[in-house]
Structures are given as C-alpha cells and as structure tokens.
Amino acid sequence: MVWWLLAGVGAFVLLIAYYFFNQKVYESPVAASSLMGSSGKVTTTLSPSGEVLVNGEFWSCDLESGRGTSLEVGSDVVVVSVRGNRLKVRPQRSANEETASN
C-alpha cells in the first residue's frame, strides 16, 4: 500500500516539475529586426546603461559608445542594434542638428 502511494506522489512531483521546466520564457511580440532604427524615450537615466520605452515595451539598453556618458529621463533615442534582450541606443538628433550636418 505504502509503495503505491510513494509511486503516485513521485509521479505527481515529476509531472509538476516537467510542466514548470517546459514553460516558455516570455518572448517579446516585437521582432528584433523591427526595432532597428526605432525611436524611443529614456525611462531611467542612461549612464551608460538604463531602460527605454520602444514600441510600447520597456527594454534594458546601453548607450552607444562615443555618444556621451549619460542621457536624462525623457530624452529621445534611436535603436542602433539589438543583442538578445538588450538594445544599444544613441541620442536622436533633432531636426536642427540634421539640417546643420547636411
């Protein structure tokens, strides 16, 4: 009797473990390639790492090297690359800066 009870409990534990280990990790519905060139807003100070809001989702990010040491909350950024679940961003140039460089 005890043997069957232990076997049943063991099978139940294995079933629960199987269920939890086979759960999909959350994957963003936004494809990485669609993020390239997208603009976003800084939500935590980037110094040089922080968080941005791009396409309605919060992303961890790093400020592109050579683009200063920090960006304040509310600054506009552009995604320059995606690596895993981390973005590399640069400050978005204003219309005045773009016409001055042309």
Secondary structure, 3 states (H helix, E strand, C coil): CHHHHHHHHHHHHHHHHHHHHCCCCCCCCCCHHHHCCCEEEEEECECCEEEEEECCEEEEEEECCCCCCCECCCCEEEEEEEECCEEEEEECCCHHHHHHHC
